[in-house]
Amino acid sequence: MLQHFDQRNADIQVFIKDRLYPRSEAKVSVFDSSVQGGDAVWEGLRVYPEGIVCLEKHLERLHQSAKTLAFTDIPSKSFIRDAIKQTLEANKMTNDTHIRLTLTRGEKITSGMDPRLNQNGSCLIVLAEWKPLVYDNAGGIKVISSSQRRNGPQYLDSKIHHNNLLNNILAKIQANIAGKDAGLMLDERGFVAELNGSNLFMVKGEAVFTPYANACLPGITRDTVISLCKQHGIAIYEADLSLSQFINADGVFATGTMGELTPVIEIDGRQISKQNELMEKIRNIFSDSIRNLCEPLI
């Protein structure tokens, strides 16, 4: 599903490093590490009137990813919170907003791969846009299994929420060519990992299953669903799950900040019912809980 330009975003203010810039001037250097090698980490945030969903968890993951990649001069959580607050206030955004929070290793003194060339500290980018949920949560999405395997930790650890997304983009290209909404990625052993941009769950009988977070990002929405299932007495299991198990599930849904909970109604041309009572129960629980998970910017 292709997102469209929202005219309200034409004159937005974007926070870069230490201040706000109008969209037309919001740029980073050609020597920035994000340009040189995709050397950056990021988070996607969703804004409701009550605040930002699971903000602390997102900031903690951003910090952990930056630490793993040995970034220097990592901005504090309070600095990042203030930058987000400045950005939302400047754009008068309180709802229906998505924030792309990016932290790059910063500008290099000359082009090259060596992080020692980054001598000016990291660069924080807060890009807030008016944007609805990316998927049609009512109609559901159709996916196709990709020949592009999801990176395992022996190649590039999925626990690092990094900007090098080519692994996922190649799967999305295959889905686009096939006329589907997303690519379903397997791990190096052939078990289901995730979609190219979101985690996956399946319902079978009275239980819910999701792939181990080995070759997939352990998403924050994924973690929320697991926690909500446990709180409401719904059997939930992490497991190695095959493509056949997903195709023959009673219900399948994707989770992510940009789509929240979205039914998957087709896998490789096989239809999956979206009229599953347990899946609908979980979606309703999530919908009723989401605003309680929001954290206001103080």
C-alpha positions as CSV (number, residue, x, y, z in Angstrom):
1,M,0.0,0.0,0.0
2,L,1.6,3.2,-1.3
3,Q,1.6,6.1,1.1
4,H,0.7,9.5,-0.4
5,F,1.9,13.0,0.1
6,D,-0.1,15.0,2.7
7,Q,-0.1,18.7,1.9
8,R,0.0,19.5,5.6
9,N,3.6,18.2,5.6
10,A,4.7,20.8,3.0
11,D,5.9,23.3,5.5
12,I,6.8,21.2,8.6
13,Q,9.7,22.0,10.9
14,V,12.4,19.3,11.3
15,F,14.8,19.1,14.3
16,I,18.4,18.4,13.2
17,K,21.3,18.1,15.7
18,D,20.3,21.0,18.0
19,R,17.6,23.1,16.4
20,L,14.6,23.2,14.1
21,Y,14.7,23.8,10.3
22,P,11.9,24.4,7.8
23,R,11.4,21.3,5.5
24,S,13.1,23.1,2.6
25,E,16.3,23.6,4.6
26,A,16.2,20.3,6.6
27,K,19.4,18.5,5.3
28,V,22.4,16.6,6.5
29,S,25.9,16.8,5.0
30,V,27.0,14.5,2.2
31,F,29.7,13.5,4.7
32,D,27.1,12.3,7.3
33,S,27.5,8.7,8.2
34,S,23.9,7.9,7.2
35,V,24.8,9.0,3.6
36,Q,28.2,7.3,3.6
37,G,27.2,3.9,4.8
38,G,23.7,3.8,6.3
39,D,25.5,4.2,9.6
40,A,22.6,5.3,11.8
41,V,19.9,4.0,14.2
42,W,16.2,4.9,14.2
43,E,12.8,4.5,15.9
44,G,9.3,5.0,14.6
45,L,6.9,6.7,17.1
46,R,3.2,7.1,17.0
47,V,1.5,10.2,18.5
48,Y,-2.0,10.3,20.2
49,P,-3.5,13.2,22.1
50,E,-2.5,11.3,25.3
51,G,1.2,11.2,24.2
52,I,3.6,9.0,22.4
53,V,3.1,5.2,22.5
54,C,5.7,3.4,24.6
55,L,8.1,6.3,24.3
56,E,10.5,5.2,27.0
57,K,10.9,1.7,25.4
58,H,11.7,3.4,22.0
59,L,14.3,5.7,23.6
60,E,15.9,2.8,25.4
61,R,16.1,0.7,22.2
62,L,17.6,3.7,20.4
63,H,20.3,4.1,23.1
64,Q,21.0,0.4,23.1
65,S,21.4,0.3,19.3
66,A,23.7,3.3,19.4
67,K,25.8,1.8,22.1
68,T,26.1,-1.5,20.2
69,L,27.4,0.4,17.2
70,A,29.9,2.3,19.5
71,F,28.4,5.8,18.8
72,T,30.0,8.6,20.7
73,D,28.2,11.7,22.1
74,I,24.9,9.9,22.3
75,P,22.2,12.5,23.3
76,S,20.5,11.9,26.6
77,K,16.9,10.7,26.8
78,S,15.9,14.1,28.2
79,F,17.5,15.9,25.3
80,I,15.7,13.7,22.8
81,R,12.4,14.2,24.6
82,D,12.8,17.9,24.5
83,A,13.7,17.8,20.8
84,I,10.5,15.8,20.1
85,K,8.5,18.2,22.2
86,Q,9.9,21.2,20.3
87,T,9.2,19.5,17.0
88,L,5.5,18.6,17.8
89,E,4.8,22.1,19.2
90,A,6.3,23.8,16.2
91,N,4.1,21.8,13.9
92,K,1.1,21.9,16.2
93,M,0.8,18.1,16.1
94,T,-1.1,16.3,18.8
95,N,-2.6,13.3,16.9
96,D,-2.5,11.3,13.7
97,T,1.3,11.8,13.6
98,H,4.3,9.6,12.9
99,I,7.8,10.5,14.1
100,R,10.9,9.1,12.4
101,L,13.5,9.5,15.1
102,T,17.0,9.0,13.7
103,L,20.5,9.2,15.3
104,T,23.4,9.1,12.9
105,R,27.1,8.6,13.8
106,G,27.5,12.2,12.5
107,E,29.6,14.0,10.0
108,K,32.9,12.6,8.8
109,I,36.0,14.7,8.2
110,T,36.5,12.9,4.9
111,S,34.6,10.1,3.1
112,G,35.3,6.6,4.3
113,M,34.1,3.7,6.4
114,D,36.2,4.1,9.5
115,P,34.2,5.5,12.5
116,R,37.3,7.3,13.6
117,L,36.6,9.8,10.8
118,N,33.5,10.8,12.7
119,Q,34.9,13.6,14.9
120,N,31.9,15.9,15.3
121,G,29.6,13.9,17.5
122,S,26.3,12.2,16.6
123,C,23.4,13.8,14.8
124,L,19.8,13.6,16.0
125,I,17.0,14.0,13.5
126,V,13.3,14.3,14.6
127,L,11.0,14.1,11.5
128,A,7.3,14.4,12.5
129,E,4.7,14.1,9.8
130,W,1.0,14.0,9.5
131,K,0.5,10.4,8.6
132,P,-2.3,7.8,9.0
133,L,-1.6,4.1,9.8
134,V,0.2,2.6,6.9
135,Y,-2.1,-0.4,6.3
136,D,-5.8,-0.9,5.8
137,N,-6.5,-2.5,9.1
138,A,-10.1,-3.2,8.2
139,G,-9.5,-4.9,4.8
140,G,-6.2,-6.6,5.7
141,I,-3.1,-7.1,3.6
142,K,-1.8,-9.7,1.1
143,V,1.8,-10.9,1.3
144,I,4.2,-13.1,-0.6
145,S,7.1,-15.2,0.7
146,S,10.4,-13.6,-0.4
147,S,13.5,-15.4,-1.6
148,Q,15.4,-12.8,0.4
149,R,16.3,-14.3,3.8
150,R,16.1,-12.1,6.9
151,N,19.5,-11.4,8.4
152,G,20.5,-13.6,11.3
153,P,22.8,-12.4,14.2
154,Q,25.8,-14.2,12.6
155,Y,25.5,-11.6,9.7
156,L,23.8,-8.5,11.2
157,D,22.0,-8.7,14.6
158,S,18.3,-7.8,14.2
159,K,18.4,-6.4,17.8
160,I,20.2,-3.4,16.4
161,H,17.6,-1.1,15.0
162,H,19.9,0.2,12.3
163,N,19.3,2.2,9.1
164,N,20.8,-0.4,6.8
165,L,17.5,-1.7,5.5
166,L,18.5,-3.2,2.2
167,N,17.8,-6.7,3.4
168,N,14.1,-5.7,4.0
169,I,13.9,-3.4,1.0
170,L,14.8,-6.2,-1.4
171,A,11.9,-8.3,0.0
172,K,9.6,-5.3,-0.4
173,I,10.7,-4.9,-4.0
174,Q,9.7,-8.6,-4.7
175,A,6.3,-7.9,-3.0
176,N,5.8,-4.8,-5.2
177,I,6.6,-6.7,-8.4
178,A,4.1,-9.4,-7.4
179,G,1.4,-6.7,-6.6
180,K,1.3,-7.6,-2.9
181,D,1.5,-5.4,0.2
182,A,4.6,-6.9,1.9
183,G,7.3,-9.6,1.6
184,L,7.2,-12.4,4.1
185,M,10.8,-13.2,5.1
186,L,12.2,-16.5,6.3
187,D,15.3,-16.9,8.4
188,E,18.4,-18.8,7.2
189,R,16.9,-22.1,8.4
190,G,13.6,-21.6,6.5
191,F,11.4,-20.7,9.4
192,V,9.2,-17.6,9.3
193,A,10.9,-14.5,10.6
194,E,8.7,-11.4,9.9
195,L,7.3,-9.3,7.1
196,N,9.7,-6.8,5.5
197,G,8.5,-4.1,7.9
198,S,6.5,-5.7,10.7
199,N,6.3,-8.7,13.0
200,L,4.0,-11.6,12.6
201,F,1.6,-13.5,14.8
202,M,-0.7,-16.5,14.0
203,V,-3.7,-17.9,15.8
204,K,-4.3,-21.7,15.9
205,G,-7.2,-23.0,18.0
206,E,-7.2,-21.2,21.3
207,A,-3.5,-20.2,21.2
208,V,-1.4,-17.5,19.7
209,F,2.1,-18.0,18.2
210,T,4.9,-15.7,17.1
211,P,8.4,-16.4,15.7
212,Y,11.3,-16.3,18.0
213,A,13.1,-12.9,17.8
214,N,16.2,-14.4,16.4
215,A,16.2,-13.2,12.8
216,C,13.5,-10.6,13.4
217,L,13.3,-7.3,15.2
218,P,11.8,-7.9,18.7
219,G,9.3,-5.1,18.0
220,I,7.8,-2.9,20.7
221,T,4.3,-3.5,19.4
222,R,5.1,-7.2,19.3
223,D,6.1,-7.1,23.0
224,T,2.9,-5.2,23.8
225,V,0.8,-7.9,22.2
226,I,2.6,-10.7,24.1
227,S,2.2,-8.8,27.4
228,L,-1.5,-8.1,26.7
229,C,-2.2,-11.7,25.9
230,K,-0.6,-12.8,29.1
231,Q,-2.5,-10.3,31.1
232,H,-5.8,-11.5,29.6
233,G,-5.2,-15.2,30.0
234,I,-4.6,-15.9,26.3
235,A,-2.1,-18.6,25.6
236,I,0.9,-17.1,23.7
237,Y,4.0,-18.9,22.6
238,E,7.2,-18.0,20.8
239,A,8.3,-20.8,18.5
240,D,10.0,-21.9,15.3
241,L,7.1,-21.6,12.8
242,S,7.1,-22.8,9.2
243,L,5.5,-21.1,6.2
244,S,3.0,-24.0,6.1
245,Q,1.9,-23.4,9.6
246,F,1.1,-19.8,8.8
247,I,-0.7,-20.7,5.6
248,N,-2.9,-23.1,7.6
249,A,-3.4,-20.8,10.6
250,D,-6.9,-19.8,11.8
251,G,-5.8,-16.2,11.6
252,V,-2.6,-14.2,11.0
253,F,-1.8,-10.6,11.8
254,A,1.1,-8.2,11.6
255,T,2.2,-5.8,14.3
256,G,4.2,-2.6,14.1
257,T,4.1,1.1,15.2
258,M,3.2,2.2,11.7
259,G,0.4,-0.3,11.2
260,E,-0.5,-1.4,14.8
261,L,-2.4,-4.7,14.3
262,T,-3.3,-5.6,10.8
263,P,-4.9,-8.9,9.5
264,V,-3.0,-10.8,6.9
265,I,-5.6,-12.2,4.5
266,E,-3.4,-13.9,1.9
267,I,-0.1,-15.7,1.9
268,D,1.3,-16.8,-1.4
269,G,-2.1,-16.8,-3.0
270,R,-3.7,-18.9,-0.2
271,Q,-6.5,-17.1,1.6
272,I,-6.4,-16.6,5.4
273,S,-9.6,-15.8,7.2
274,K,-9.7,-12.5,9.0
275,Q,-13.0,-13.5,10.8
276,N,-11.3,-15.2,13.7
277,E,-12.8,-14.6,17.1
278,L,-9.6,-14.8,19.1
279,M,-7.7,-12.6,16.7
280,E,-10.5,-10.0,16.9
281,K,-10.4,-10.2,20.7
282,I,-6.7,-9.4,20.7
283,R,-7.2,-6.5,18.3
284,N,-10.0,-5.1,20.5
285,I,-7.8,-5.5,23.6
286,F,-5.0,-3.7,21.9
287,S,-7.3,-0.9,20.7
288,D,-8.7,-0.4,24.2
289,S,-5.2,-0.4,25.7
290,I,-3.2,1.7,23.2
291,R,-3.9,5.1,24.8
292,N,-3.0,3.8,28.2
293,L,0.4,3.0,26.8
294,C,1.0,6.7,25.7
295,E,3.6,8.7,27.6
296,P,3.1,12.5,27.6
297,L,6.1,14.8,26.9
298,I,6.8,16.8,30.1
